[in-house]
Amino acid sequence: MKEIFLTLLGLYLIIVPGSALFLVGALLRLRENRYENRLLAMFLFFAAVEILSVFTLQIPGFRLFYNQFWKYAHLLWAPTIYLDVMFLCGIKKDFVIKDLTHGILFLSFLVLQEIIPDIIMDSTLLLQSLAYISIIFFIVYKSQQNSSVTREKRIWALMLSGFSLFFLVLVILDNITDHDFYFFFLIALSLFIITVQFNYASGNPVLSGKNRLKQKTYKNSSLTPQMIAQYAQEIRLAMVEEELFTDADLTLESLSRHLNLPVHHISQSINTIYKKSFSAFINSFRVEHAKKLMQNSDASKTILQIAFESGFGSKSVFNSAFKKETGTTPTQFGKNSLK
């Protein structure tokens, strides 16, 4: 029975990473959410190779590859997840040259491996992972205040954070106890791969490339067209007369409490009448408010001040929403307003 179990486990640990490599290719071909999916593909590749290394370390060529390169590539794991979460939470929109600095530790250890002891490498990896994962959780927490981040992306970022923390706990236990937790680490990696595969197959909009607003049919809704129109008008009046959109912490739930309307009724009314998601609807008012400020305010106000006064939580989100609504950047719009 034990031999059968070990055989099945071995097959499992070969099939799962093998299928992950096919998924890597699929994610790299997606045009929607391309940065998020390419970073995820990179981490899936890391996970797949790590699992397969168990079966290939007896091969001389691969043992050399692992000792002289792959073990130092572990220093790229945490930065990869960190950058993925940054894109998922709307903090980053594009890659810039300075993002390459996240690979400095990897390059340093790779070049100086002959003079750096393994214990320094292990300690550095542990501290690096702890630092990055702490920042990742902070980013995910702050993303709750960013209404432009979709629920699916926020959940996916939280899932990445959870797996990262689990990986870190296993690594710490492996280092501070006499027990070998590497086997559980491999199982955790395989479960991560399966989770990604399941979400990709089930059409998760973050992974499937279907990053567009889906108009819901609301077949079971009790709202009549007249009620939907009435609620939509109430929502719009709250934005125009009370300027609720200037609150950076405004959410569906807080608007629901303010209007004393169910969350799903607000969502359905906005989706049906205005053909927008809640975040896009709110941001449209914020952008219009920002345009008025740029046209009427004195030149002493900065773009960041205008963004905050309009209800945006960060400059990057403001720039993205503004360009989506107007086709130009806030800076260019401000220059044109002065002409």
Number of C-alpha atoms within 10 A of each C-alpha: 6 7 8 9 10 11 12 12 13 13 11 14 20 17 14 19 24 16 14 22 19 12 19 20 13 16 24 17 13 16 14 17 19 17 21 24 25 21 22 23 23 20 21 23 20 19 22 25 17 19 21 17 16 14 12 14 15 10 11 10 10 14 15 12 13 17 12 15 17 18 16 20 17 17 24 22 20 22 23 21 23 26 22 22 29 19 23 28 27 21 18 16 17 8 11 8 6 7 11 10 11 16 15 12 18 19 17 12 21 17 13 10 16 10 8 13 11 11 9 11 18 17 12 15 21 16 11 18 24 18 12 19 22 14 14 27 20 12 21 21 14 12 23 16 16 23 23 23 19 22 11 14 21 21 15 21 24 20 15 22 23 15 15 22 18 15 17 18 15 17 20 14 14 16 15 8 9 8 9 13 16 13 12 14 20 19 15 17 24 23 14 18 22 16 13 20 16 12 15 18 11 11 12 17 19 22 26 19 18 15 14 9 12 12 12 9 10 10 6 6 10 9 14 9 12 9 13 19 16 13 21 22 15 14 19 18 13 16 16 13 8 10 16 22 25 21 16 19 15 17 19 16 13 12 18 17 12 11 14 9 14 13 16 13 18 22 16 24 23 23 21 19 14 13 15 19 20 20 17 21 17 21 25 18 20 29 26 15 21 26 20 14 18 22 16 11 12 9 11 7 11 11 19 16 13 23 26 18 18 26 26 29 22 15 16 16 21 26 20 17 22 23 14 15 14 14 11 13 16 23 13 9 17 17 11 10 13 10 5
